[in-house]
Amino acid sequence: MLWILSELAHLDSADERFDAKMTVLIENVRHHVEEEEKEWFPEVRKAMGRNRLQEVGTQLEAARSTAPRSPLAVPSARK
């Protein structure tokens, strides 16, 4: 998904390729979300339990204020 975000970041919305790339991005995100919700999250819930998940949620919320706003700004996106 990062490759398409990178392409969209440098593409004007009036460009004839913009809508097609946006459609691909939307479909990729939908597929990713569905996979997480149906496959990964149930396994994580079983493995971690409610209390540990709440702790992780609290840590993630605290980290939100310092997290990069752009997915392209994440160090792993530049590898």
RAWOTA-V560360 format. One record per run of one state. SS is the DSSP state (H for helix, E for strand, L for the rest). FROM is the first residue (numbers start at 1). TO is the last residue. If there is no record, write none. Layout:
# RAWOTA-V560360
ss: (SS SS)
from: (FROM FROM)
to: (TO TO)
This chain:
# RAWOTA-V560360
ss: (L H L H L H L H L)
from: (1 2 10 18 67 71 74 75 79)
to: (1 9 17 66 70 73 74 78 79)
